[in-house]
Amino acid sequence: MTIPANAIREEVWELIDDQIEAFGRRSRLTPSELSECHYRAERIKRLGQELDRIGSTAILEKRLGTAA
């Protein structure tokens, strides 16, 4: 994978780790913590879409013979 894709994947893993930590707590989440969880979930979704775009572009470039 490309360097940008690797950076995106690393950020996704960090966000997932934060989600696991938040939902693993014994106490209830505060409204602020719930908001943070929602933000992380949306960020994970957007980053996943970006990874899909990067992968699709790479596949198209390879098929068309334009890959670097």
Buried (B, 14 or more C-beta within 10 A) or exposed (E): EEEEBEEBBEEBEEBEEBBEEBEEEEEEEEEEBEEBBEEBEEEBEEBEEBBEEBEEEBEEEEEEEEEE
